[in-house]
Amino acid sequence: MNLNKEKIGIDIFSGAGGLSFGAEKAGIKIGLAIEKDLAASKTFLTNHPAVKMICDDIKNINPLDHIKKNPFIVFGGPPCQGFSASNTKTRNNNNSNNSLFYEFVRFVDVLRPDWFLFENVEGITSFNVGETVRVIKSLFEKLGYQTSEMVLYASDYGVPQHRNRFVMVGNKLGIDFKFPEKSEATITVDDAISDLPDLENGAKSEILPYKKNESEISTYAKKMRNGSIYSNQNLVSRNKDYVLERYHHIKQGENWKAIPAALLTNYKNTDNCHSGIYRRLDASLPSVVISNYRKNMLIHPFQNRGLSVREAARLQSFPDNFMFEGTLMEIQQQIGNAVPPLLAEAIFTKILSY
């Protein structure tokens, strides 16, 4: 490896750009990003205006048409619904998303980067009794890459969220990569969002003042403000009155089980309800997973409403000047799909340390 050459990163399946944001913070220059979803690609470009973005199906793309061979690193997380343990309907071999990791392998084969970073849901480790991970690992080894893999918890790296992700890091340099040490500090929901404005159900306020001065907030909140003088994208889904009535019965840390049965008559069988449904966040702990937080009806710890865009972004460790594009539903999905930038930054910083 030439230590003096510019560290160029290629982000495939980029989504809104959580991995790229962390990579840039660590010192990597993003040379190319690929994302099929139009709204997510617009978000990426808004926050990385100098990066070449290709909005297309990755199967249609020859990377050498857009970037030189031998970049520093290729990274990304192929869509993972087919591996997710929470997906009870299409978690099987017939899910077309399960084969997209072959596209990741193709990019590594064609571009021959020094390093790659492949991330996915923890469920990929148990899918097909672990055979999927063994296949992925063997494919990279056949290309000459030494790999290390681990399930990482975002809350161990300064993110106010219990989010677990499978990460595989590989290199062709003969380096025995070790994952970064855990952070000593645990960041809570209160640390993350207590300075953000009080909002109503269905709020549509693009810009509002913070409700606390910098002298009154956590180190994490100061970091997330990142020079911003106001809170933006304070957008909340409008829930129906019967949903708000359910919220009143749920204390911090509780879920749908705290709702009186008389208010759940529209559910044919509550035995099928996921434990994450109607979860009120506990202000004294890191958040539960911010996935599809609108669909899961995640509830603000103190206010009887869903989370705002900015609150969810804070819990994912996106700074306040990171702007999301698209409809409210599209933005909520982008945030839920993203890799927390602080987790990404920790991994990329460790890669660069070699």
N, C-alpha and C positions, 0 to 999 in steps of 0.2 A: 504494500500500500504506500502510495506517495503521500507523506504527511503534509506536504505543502499545497496539494491540490484542493480546490474548493469542494466542500462537502455537499454534493447535490443529492437531494432526496426526491423520489418518485412516489406519489401518493395515489394508489389505485383503490377503487371503491371508497372514495374519499369522504362521502357524506358532506356534512357541514364543515368539516375540517378540524376536528378535535385532535387527531394525530398530527396534522401539519402544524397546528398552532403550537403544540408541545415541542415538535421538532425544531421549529424556528426559534423558540425560546432557548433551546439547548445549543443552537448554533449551526443548524443545518439550513441550507438554502433550498427551497422547493422549486424544482425545475419543471415539473409536470404533474397535473392532477387529472384524474379520470373519475367521472361520476355520471351514472345514467339518469338519475332523478333531476329534473329541471330546477325545481325549487331549491334543492340542496346545493346544486352547482352554482346557483345565483348567490346563495349565502356564502359559499366558499369564495367566490370572486369578490364579493363585497368586502370581505376581510383579508383577502390575499390578492389585491388588484394586479400585482405584477406577475402572477403565476399564469402559465398557459393552462387553461382548463378545457378538457374535451368532454362534452356532454353527449355520451353515446354508450351503447352496449359494448362492454369491453371485448366481447368476442369478435367485434368488427375492427379492432384496432391492432395495427402493427406498431409496437412502441418505437422501432427504429425510424419510423416516418416522422417522429416528433421529438426525439431526444437521442443524444449520443450514447453509445455503448459504454459500459463500465462506470456507471454512476456510483456514488458512495453507498446508497441504500435504497432499496425498494420496500415500501411498507403499505399495509392496508388490512382491512377486515372484510372478507367476502360476506355478503348477506347470510345471516345465520339462523333464520327462522327454522330451517330444517333440523338444526341441532339443538335448539332451545328446549330445555326440560319443561318450560311453561307452555310450550306448544303441544297440546294433546291431540290436535287434529291432523297435522301433516308432518309430524316428527317421524319420518320414515325414509326409506331409500328412494321413494318416488318423488320426493321434493326436489325440484330442479335446482334450487339454491345450493343443494348439497354438493353439486359438482363444480361450483364456481371456484373452488380452491385450485382446480386444475389450471384456470386462467392465471391465477397468482403464480403458480409454478412455471407456466409458460413465459411470463414476463421476466422472472428470475433467470430462466434458461436463455432467453434472447438477450437480455441486457447485461448479464453477468456482473451484478453489483458486488462490492466488497461484502456488504451486509444485507440481510433482509429482516423485517419484523412482520410476523403474521399474527393477527389477534382474532379472537372469536369468543363465543360464549363458553362458559365452563362446561355446558352440556356436551360439547364436542368430545370431551375426554371419556365420557361413558357411552357415547353413541356407537352402536355396533360392537359393544363390549370393548371399546378402546381401539378397534381395528382402524377406524378413520384416522386417528392421530398417528398410528404406526405406519399407515400408507403414506401420509403427508411427509413424515420424517424420512422414510426410505426414499421417497422421490427426491428430496433435497440432498440426501446423502449421495445418491447416484450422480447428482450434478456437482459433487465435490464440496458440499457445504457441511460444516460441523454445526450441530444444532443443540440448543438448550431450550427446555420448555417448562412452564410453571403456571399455576393458577395464581394470579395476583389479586389482592383486595385493595380497591382504590382508597379505602379509609386508612390503609397503612402508609399512604404516600401523600398525606395532607389534603385529601379530598373528603368533604363532609358527607360521605355516602358509602354504604356497605354495598359496593358493586364489585362483583368478582368476574374477572376476564381471563381466558386462556391466552397466553402469549408464548409464541415460539420465536426465538432469535437465532439466526444462523449467520455464519461467515465462512469465506473461503480462504481465510488467512491462518488457519490452524489455531485460533484463539479459543480457549475454554471459557466461554462467557459465563459470568455469574450475575444474577439479577441484583438490582440495587437493594441496599439495606432499607429496612422499614424506618419511617419517620417516628420520632418519639412522641410527637403531639397528636392528639385526636381532636378533630374539628367537628363541632356539633352543628345541628340545624340552627340553633340560636346564634352561634358564632357567625354562621353564614348569611342569615337573612334578616336578623332582628333590626337592622337599620333601614330596610326597604319599606316603602310606604304602605299604610293600611289601605285595603282595597275592598270593594264590594263584589258580590257575585256578578259576573259578566262585565267586569271593568274593561274599558277600552282606552286607557290613558297612556299615550306614547311617552310623555315626559312628566315626571313628578319630582318634587324635592325629596331628598333623603330625610328620614325622620330623626336621625341622630347626627351629631357632629363627629368629626374624625376622632376627637379626644374620647368619645364614648363607645367606640366600637372595637371589635377584635382586630388582631393583626391580619387575620384572613380576610375580613371585610375590607380593610384598607387596601390589601393586595388586589381584591376584585374590583374595587372602584377604579384603580389604575388611572387616576387623574380625572375621572368623570366628575362632573359637578352636579349631576342629577341622575335619577334612576329612569331608564328608558324601557320601552316595551313592557309596560305594566298591564299585560293583557291576560284576562281570565275567561275561561269558558263559562257560558251562562248555563247553570244547572236549573232544572225545573224545581218547583216549590216542594214536591214530595221528596226530592233528593236532599234539599236543604234541611227538611224536617228530619231525615235520617242522620244527617251530620250532627245534629244537636245531641244525639244519644251516644256519640262516640268520644271517648276521652283519649288523651295522648297515648300513643302506642297500641290502641285498640283498633279492631277492624270491623267488618260487617257483622260479626257475631254479637256485637253490643247493640245492634239495632233490634227493637222489638219485632217479633215475628209478624205482628199485624201490619207492619209497614213494609213487609217483604213479600206480599201476596203475589206480586207479578213474577217471582222466581218459582219455576216449576219444581226445582229440586235444589235446595241450598247446599246439599252435600257436594255439589260440583263447583261451588264458589271457591275461587283461589284465595289464599290467605292474604294476598296483597290488595284485594278489593276493599274499598272504603277504609283505607288505613289513614288514621290521623297521625301525622309525624310527631315524634317525641322530640321536643326542643332540646333536651339534655343529651341526645345521642346523635350520631351520624344518621342521615336519612336512609330509609329503605331504598331499593333500586329505583332510580328515575328512568323507567322504560316508557311505556305509553301511559303517562301519568294522567292524561285526561280520561282514557278508557278505564283505567284502574280506580278513578275517583280518589286520588291521593288528596288528603285534606290538610290545609294549613294548621299548624299546631294550636293557634289561638283564635283564628277567625273561621267562621262557618262558610267556607268556600274552597274551591280548588286552588291549586298553585298557579301563580302567574308565570308568564314566560321568563321574566327576569329572575324570579325565585328558583325556578327549575334550572336555569342556566347557572346560577350561583352554586347550586348543589352539585352541578357537574363540573364546576371550576372554570367556567367561561367568564372572562372579565366583563364588566359592564359596558365597555365600548365595543364588544363583539355583537354585531347586529345580524339578526336572522331575517331571511326573506321568504315570502310565500304567504299562504293563508294561515290562520291560527292553527288549524289542524296539521298543516304541513310543518309548521315551525315546531309544534309539540312533538311530532314524530322525529324531526331532525335532532332535537335535544335528547330525546330518549334513546336514539340510535348511536349517539356519539361516544367516542372514547374520551374520558375526562382528560383535558389538556395537562393537568398537573401530573397525572399518572404517566401520560405519554412523555412528558418532559423528563421525568425521573429515569425512564428506560433509555431514552436517547442520550441523556447526559452520561449514563453509565457506558453505553456503546462508545461514545466519543472519548471516554477516559482511557480506552485501549489504544 
